Amino acid sequence: MSIAQPTHTPTLIHLWSYRLTFLLSGMALGAWAPLVPFARDRAGLEEAELGLLLLCFGVGSMLAMPLAGALTTRKGCRFVALIGGALICSMLPLLATLSSFTTLALALAVFGAGLGSIDVAMNVQGLMVEQDHRRPLMSGFHGLFSLGGIVSAGSMGLMLWRGASPLFAVSVMVVIVAGTLLSQARHLLPFSADDPSTPFSWPTVKVLIIGLLCFIALLVEGAILDWSAVFLNRAHQIDLSVAGGAYAVFSLAMAAGRFSGDALRKRFGAVKLLIGGGLLVMLGFAMAVLLQPWPLFLLGFALIGLGLSNTFPVYCSIVGAQTAMPAGLGIAVITGVGYCGILLGPALIGFAAHFIGLRDALLCVGTLLLAQVLSARALAKG
C-alpha cells in the first residue's frame, strides 16, 4: 500500500475543517432521529413496518460504503465528502415531508448512502491527518461526531417543542450542514490515503477480525439505543419517558470518553485503551443490568459509554497502520461490517430475549467485549 502524502502543511484552519466534517456528519444523523415519529404518523406505519423502514437506512449505508472506499481512492476525500453531503442535504427535507412507505424507504436509503459515504471519507481523511501529525487524533474526531448528534437532536427537539414544523426544523439543520461543508470544502484533502493505481485487494484476516470487533461494538451501541429503556421499564418499573435518559447518559459519557481518548492513548497506548475499554463495558453491563439503586445502574450505562467510546477510533488507526491492503478500503470494510451490528443487533437481542430473557440477553452482549480484551495485544502490535 502506498500512502499519499499531503501537498501542503496542514494549518490550524485545515485541522478545524477536518474536525468539522465529523461534527457535520453527526449533526446530519442527529437531525433524522427526531423525524422518525413524524414519518411514522404521516405514513400510518405499524411497528413492524417502521422497523422495515428504518432498515433501509442501514442497507443504503452498507451498499454505499465499498463504493465510497473505492471512490475515495480514485477521486479523493473532498469529492466523496461533498457527494455524501449533497445526498444528505437533499434527502432530509424529503424525510420531513414524504408520506408513503415506498418514497420514505427510497429517501432513507439514499440518505443512508450519503451518510455512509461521508463516514468513509472523513475516517480516511482523519487517518491521514493523524499520521501526518504523528499523534493520536481519531478519538477527538469521533468525539465531535458524537457532539454533533447530541447538539442536532437537541436543537431539533427544541424547535419541534416550540411549534416549528418538521420541515422548518430540518431545513435549519440542512442550511447549517450544507453552508458549513461548502465553506470548508477547499480545506479538505483532495486525495486519499491510497495510490489510485493500487489494484483492488480482498480484505485480510486482520481487517476482517477488526470488522467483527467493530460489529460487536456497534451491536452494544444498538443494544443501549433500542433496549435500555425497555429493560429499565420492565426490570425497575421506570416510566418509559424517564427510562430513555439511560441512553442520554450513555451518549454523554461516550462523547466525554472520545474527547479524552487521544490523550489517554498517547499516554497508555492502544493496547491498554482497548483492554481497559472492554473491561469497563463488561463492568458497566453488570452494574446496569444487575443492580437496583438508580444511581448505580445509571453509572453502569455511563461506564458502557466510556468503555466503548474509543473502540472504533482506535481500530481505524490500527487498520490505517497495516500495509497488507489499502487503508481506504480497509476503513470501508470495518465501517460496513460494523454497521451490520446496529442493523442486526436489536433483532438478535430480541430473539435471544425471547428464549433466555432480556436481562440475560443484555449480559451476553456485554460479555462479547471479552473478544476485544483478548485480541487487543495481537491486533495493536501485529
C-alpha positions as CSV (number, residue, x, y, z in Angstrom):
1,M,0.0,0.0,0.0
2,S,1.2,3.5,-0.8
3,I,0.2,6.3,1.5
4,A,-0.4,9.6,-0.4
5,Q,1.5,12.5,1.1
6,P,-0.1,15.9,1.7
7,T,0.7,18.6,-0.9
8,H,0.7,21.2,1.8
9,T,1.4,21.6,5.5
10,P,-1.9,21.4,7.4
11,T,-2.6,24.7,9.3
12,L,-5.0,25.2,12.2
13,I,-7.7,26.2,9.7
14,H,-7.3,22.9,7.8
15,L,-7.3,20.9,11.1
16,W,-10.6,22.5,12.1
17,S,-12.1,21.8,8.7
18,Y,-11.2,18.1,9.1
19,R,-12.9,18.2,12.5
20,L,-16.0,19.9,11.2
21,T,-16.5,17.0,8.8
22,F,-17.1,14.7,11.8
23,L,-19.3,17.3,13.5
24,L,-21.5,17.8,10.5
25,S,-21.9,14.1,9.9
26,G,-23.1,13.7,13.5
27,M,-25.4,16.6,13.0
28,A,-27.0,15.0,9.9
29,L,-27.6,11.8,11.8
30,G,-29.0,13.6,14.8
31,A,-31.4,15.5,12.6
32,W,-33.1,12.3,11.4
33,A,-33.8,10.9,14.8
34,P,-36.5,13.4,15.9
35,L,-38.2,13.0,12.5
36,V,-38.9,9.2,13.0
37,P,-42.2,9.5,14.9
38,F,-43.5,12.2,12.4
39,A,-42.6,9.9,9.5
40,R,-44.4,7.0,11.2
41,D,-47.5,9.1,11.8
42,R,-47.6,10.6,8.2
43,A,-47.3,7.2,6.6
44,G,-49.5,5.4,9.2
45,L,-47.0,2.7,9.9
46,E,-47.3,-0.1,12.4
47,E,-44.2,-1.1,14.4
48,A,-43.1,-3.9,12.1
49,E,-43.4,-1.5,9.0
50,L,-41.4,1.1,10.9
51,G,-38.7,-1.4,11.7
52,L,-38.5,-2.3,8.0
53,L,-38.4,1.3,7.0
54,L,-35.5,2.0,9.4
55,L,-33.7,-1.0,8.0
56,C,-33.4,0.9,4.7
57,F,-31.1,3.4,6.2
58,G,-28.6,0.8,7.2
59,V,-28.9,-1.0,3.9
60,G,-28.2,2.2,2.0
61,S,-25.2,2.9,4.1
62,M,-23.7,-0.6,3.8
63,L,-24.2,-0.7,0.0
64,A,-22.6,2.7,-0.4
65,M,-19.5,2.2,1.8
66,P,-17.5,-0.2,-0.5
67,L,-18.2,2.2,-3.4
68,A,-17.2,5.2,-1.3
69,G,-14.0,3.5,-0.3
70,A,-13.0,2.9,-4.0
71,L,-14.2,6.3,-5.0
72,T,-12.2,8.0,-2.2
73,T,-9.1,6.3,-3.6
74,R,-9.9,7.4,-7.2
75,K,-11.3,10.9,-6.5
76,G,-10.1,11.9,-3.0
77,C,-11.8,12.6,0.3
78,R,-13.1,16.0,-0.6
79,F,-15.0,14.7,-3.6
80,V,-16.7,11.9,-1.7
81,A,-17.4,14.1,1.3
82,L,-19.2,16.6,-0.9
83,I,-21.2,13.9,-2.8
84,G,-22.2,12.5,0.6
85,G,-23.1,15.9,1.9
86,A,-25.2,16.6,-1.2
87,L,-27.2,13.4,-0.8
88,I,-27.8,14.0,2.9
89,C,-28.9,17.6,2.5
90,S,-31.2,16.8,-0.4
91,M,-32.9,13.9,1.4
92,L,-33.5,15.4,4.8
93,P,-36.3,17.7,3.6
94,L,-38.0,14.8,1.9
95,L,-37.8,12.7,5.0
96,A,-39.6,15.5,6.8
97,T,-42.5,15.6,4.2
98,L,-43.0,12.3,2.4
99,S,-46.0,10.3,3.5
100,S,-45.8,6.9,1.7
101,F,-43.7,3.9,2.8
102,T,-42.1,3.4,-0.6
103,T,-40.9,7.0,-1.1
104,L,-39.8,7.2,2.5
105,A,-37.8,4.0,2.1
106,L,-36.1,5.2,-1.0
107,A,-35.3,8.6,0.5
108,L,-34.0,6.9,3.7
109,A,-31.8,4.5,1.7
110,V,-30.3,7.4,-0.3
111,F,-29.8,9.4,3.0
112,G,-28.0,6.3,4.4
113,A,-25.8,6.1,1.4
114,G,-24.9,9.7,1.7
115,L,-24.0,9.4,5.4
116,G,-22.1,6.1,4.8
117,S,-20.1,7.8,2.1
118,I,-19.1,10.8,4.1
119,D,-18.3,8.5,7.0
120,V,-15.8,6.6,4.9
121,A,-14.3,9.8,3.5
122,M,-14.0,11.5,6.9
123,N,-12.4,8.5,8.5
124,V,-9.8,8.1,5.7
125,Q,-9.1,11.8,5.9
126,G,-8.8,11.6,9.7
127,L,-6.4,8.7,9.4
128,M,-4.1,10.7,7.1
129,V,-4.2,13.7,9.3
130,E,-3.4,11.6,12.4
131,Q,-0.5,10.0,10.6
132,D,0.8,13.4,9.3
133,H,0.7,14.9,12.9
134,R,2.2,11.7,14.3
135,R,0.0,11.7,17.4
136,P,-3.5,10.3,18.2
137,L,-6.3,12.4,16.9
138,M,-9.1,9.9,15.8
139,S,-10.9,9.8,19.2
140,G,-11.2,13.5,19.3
141,F,-12.6,13.5,15.7
142,H,-15.2,10.9,16.7
143,G,-16.0,12.9,19.8
144,L,-17.1,15.7,17.5
145,F,-19.3,13.3,15.7
146,S,-21.0,12.4,19.0
147,L,-21.3,16.0,19.9
148,G,-22.8,16.8,16.6
149,G,-25.5,14.2,17.1
150,I,-26.3,15.5,20.6
151,V,-26.5,19.1,19.5
152,S,-28.5,18.4,16.4
153,A,-31.1,16.1,18.0
154,G,-31.4,18.6,20.9
155,S,-31.9,21.6,18.7
156,M,-34.4,19.8,16.5
157,G,-36.3,18.6,19.6
158,L,-36.4,22.2,20.9
159,M,-37.6,23.7,17.7
160,L,-40.3,21.0,17.4
161,W,-41.3,21.5,21.0
162,R,-41.7,25.3,20.3
163,G,-44.1,24.5,17.5
164,A,-41.9,24.5,14.4
165,S,-42.9,22.2,11.6
166,P,-40.6,19.2,10.9
167,L,-39.7,20.7,7.5
168,F,-38.7,24.1,9.0
169,A,-36.7,22.4,11.8
170,V,-34.8,20.1,9.4
171,S,-34.3,22.9,6.9
172,V,-32.4,24.9,9.6
173,M,-30.1,21.9,10.1
174,V,-29.7,21.5,6.3
175,V,-28.6,25.1,5.9
176,I,-26.1,24.8,8.7
177,V,-24.7,21.5,7.4
178,A,-24.6,22.5,3.7
179,G,-23.3,26.0,4.4
180,T,-20.5,24.9,6.7
181,L,-19.5,22.0,4.4
182,L,-19.3,24.2,1.3
183,S,-17.4,27.0,3.1
184,Q,-14.8,24.5,4.4
185,A,-14.6,22.3,1.3
186,R,-11.5,24.0,-0.1
187,H,-9.6,22.9,3.1
188,L,-10.5,19.2,2.8
189,L,-8.0,16.8,1.4
190,P,-8.3,16.3,-2.4
191,F,-6.6,12.9,-2.3
192,S,-6.9,9.7,-0.4
193,A,-4.6,7.5,1.7
194,D,-4.0,5.1,-1.1
195,D,-2.3,5.4,-4.5
196,P,-5.1,5.4,-7.2
197,S,-3.1,2.9,-9.2
198,T,-3.2,0.4,-6.3
199,P,-5.0,-2.8,-7.5
200,F,-8.1,-4.0,-5.7
201,S,-7.4,-6.4,-2.8
202,W,-9.6,-8.6,-0.8
203,P,-9.8,-7.9,3.0
204,T,-7.1,-9.5,5.0
205,V,-7.8,-11.8,8.0
206,K,-6.7,-9.0,10.4
207,V,-9.0,-6.4,8.8
208,L,-12.0,-8.9,8.9
209,I,-11.3,-9.6,12.6
210,I,-11.3,-5.9,13.3
211,G,-14.5,-5.6,11.3
212,L,-16.1,-8.3,13.5
213,L,-14.9,-6.4,16.7
214,C,-16.5,-3.2,15.3
215,F,-19.7,-5.3,14.7
216,I,-19.7,-6.2,18.4
217,A,-19.0,-2.5,19.4
218,L,-21.9,-1.2,17.3
219,L,-24.1,-4.1,18.4
220,V,-23.6,-2.8,22.0
221,E,-24.4,0.7,20.9
222,G,-27.6,-0.5,19.2
223,A,-28.5,-2.5,22.3
224,I,-28.3,0.6,24.5
225,L,-30.3,2.6,22.0
226,D,-33.1,0.1,21.4
227,W,-33.3,-1.9,24.6
228,S,-32.1,0.1,27.6
229,A,-35.4,2.0,28.2
230,V,-37.4,-1.2,27.7
231,F,-35.2,-3.1,30.2
232,L,-35.4,-0.3,32.8
233,N,-39.2,-0.2,32.4
234,R,-39.6,-3.9,32.8
235,A,-37.0,-4.6,35.5
236,H,-37.2,-1.4,37.6
237,Q,-40.7,-0.2,36.7
238,I,-39.3,3.1,35.5
239,D,-41.6,5.2,33.3
240,L,-40.6,5.0,29.6
241,S,-40.3,8.8,29.3
242,V,-37.7,8.7,32.1
243,A,-36.0,5.4,31.2
244,G,-34.9,6.9,27.9
245,G,-32.5,9.0,29.9
246,A,-30.2,6.0,30.2
247,Y,-29.3,6.5,26.5
248,A,-28.6,10.2,27.2
249,V,-26.2,9.2,30.0
250,F,-24.5,6.7,27.7
251,S,-24.2,9.2,24.9
252,L,-22.7,12.0,27.0
253,A,-20.2,9.5,28.6
254,M,-19.2,8.3,25.1
255,A,-18.6,11.9,24.0
256,A,-16.6,12.6,27.1
257,G,-14.5,9.4,26.6
258,R,-13.8,10.3,23.0
259,F,-12.6,13.8,23.8
260,S,-10.2,12.4,26.4
261,G,-9.3,9.3,24.3
262,D,-6.4,10.8,22.3
263,A,-4.6,11.9,25.5
264,L,-5.2,8.5,27.1
265,R,-4.0,6.7,24.0
266,K,-0.8,8.8,23.8
267,R,-0.1,8.1,27.5
268,F,-1.1,4.4,27.8
269,G,-1.1,3.1,24.2
270,A,-3.8,1.5,22.1
271,V,-3.4,-2.0,23.8
272,K,-4.2,-0.7,27.3
273,L,-7.0,1.6,25.9
274,L,-8.7,-1.4,24.2
275,I,-8.3,-3.7,27.2
276,G,-9.5,-1.1,29.7
277,G,-12.4,-0.1,27.5
278,G,-13.6,-3.7,27.1
279,L,-13.4,-4.3,30.9
280,L,-15.3,-1.1,31.5
281,V,-18.1,-2.1,29.2
282,M,-18.4,-5.5,30.8
283,L,-18.4,-3.9,34.3
284,G,-21.0,-1.4,33.1
285,F,-23.3,-4.0,31.8
286,A,-23.1,-5.9,35.1
287,M,-24.0,-2.7,37.0
288,A,-26.7,-1.6,34.6
289,V,-28.4,-4.9,34.5
290,L,-27.9,-6.5,37.9
291,L,-28.0,-3.5,40.4
292,Q,-31.2,-2.0,41.7
293,P,-30.5,1.6,43.0
294,W,-30.9,4.0,40.2
295,P,-27.6,5.9,40.7
296,L,-25.7,2.6,40.3
297,F,-27.4,1.4,37.2
298,L,-27.1,4.8,35.6
299,L,-23.4,4.7,36.4
300,G,-23.3,1.4,34.6
301,F,-24.7,3.0,31.5
302,A,-22.0,5.7,31.8
303,L,-19.3,3.1,32.1
304,I,-20.5,1.4,29.0
305,G,-20.3,4.7,27.1
306,L,-16.8,5.4,28.4
307,G,-15.6,1.9,27.7
308,L,-17.0,1.9,24.2
309,S,-16.0,5.4,23.2
310,N,-12.6,4.8,21.8
311,T,-13.0,1.3,20.3
312,F,-13.9,2.4,16.7
313,P,-11.4,5.3,16.6
314,V,-8.5,3.0,17.7
315,Y,-9.5,0.3,15.3
316,C,-9.5,2.9,12.4
317,S,-5.9,3.8,13.4
318,I,-4.9,0.2,13.5
319,V,-6.3,-0.5,10.1
320,G,-4.6,2.6,8.8
321,A,-1.2,1.4,10.1
322,Q,-1.4,-2.1,8.4
323,T,0.1,-2.4,4.9
324,A,-1.4,-5.6,3.6
325,M,-4.4,-3.9,2.0
326,P,-5.2,-0.2,1.0
327,A,-6.1,1.8,4.1
328,G,-9.2,3.4,2.4
329,L,-10.7,0.0,1.5
330,G,-9.8,-1.3,5.0
331,I,-11.7,1.6,6.6
332,A,-14.7,0.9,4.3
333,V,-14.7,-2.8,5.3
334,I,-14.6,-2.2,9.1
335,T,-17.2,0.5,8.8
336,G,-19.5,-1.6,6.7
337,V,-19.2,-4.7,8.9
338,G,-19.6,-2.5,12.0
339,Y,-22.9,-1.1,10.6
340,C,-24.3,-4.6,10.5
341,G,-24.1,-4.6,14.3
342,I,-26.5,-1.7,14.5
343,L,-28.7,-3.3,11.8
344,L,-28.9,-6.9,13.1
345,G,-28.1,-6.3,16.8
346,P,-31.5,-5.2,18.1
347,A,-33.2,-8.1,16.3
348,L,-30.7,-10.6,17.6
349,I,-31.1,-9.3,21.1
350,G,-34.9,-9.5,20.8
351,F,-34.6,-13.1,19.5
352,A,-32.3,-14.1,22.4
353,A,-34.5,-12.3,24.9
354,H,-37.4,-14.5,23.8
355,F,-35.6,-17.6,24.9
356,I,-33.4,-16.5,27.9
357,G,-35.0,-13.2,29.0
358,L,-33.9,-9.7,28.3
359,R,-31.6,-9.4,31.4
360,D,-29.5,-12.5,30.4
361,A,-29.5,-11.4,26.7
362,L,-28.0,-8.0,27.7
363,L,-25.5,-9.7,29.9
364,C,-24.4,-11.9,27.0
365,V,-24.0,-8.7,24.9
366,G,-21.7,-7.3,27.5
367,T,-19.7,-10.5,27.6
368,L,-18.9,-10.2,23.9
369,L,-16.4,-7.4,24.7
370,L,-14.2,-10.2,26.1
371,A,-13.1,-10.7,22.5
372,Q,-11.8,-7.1,22.4
373,V,-9.9,-7.6,25.6
374,L,-8.3,-10.9,24.5
375,S,-7.4,-9.7,21.0
376,A,-6.1,-6.2,21.8
377,R,-2.4,-7.0,22.2
378,A,-2.2,-9.2,19.0
379,L,-4.1,-6.7,16.8
380,A,-2.5,-3.5,18.1
381,K,1.0,-4.9,18.0
382,G,0.6,-7.2,15.0
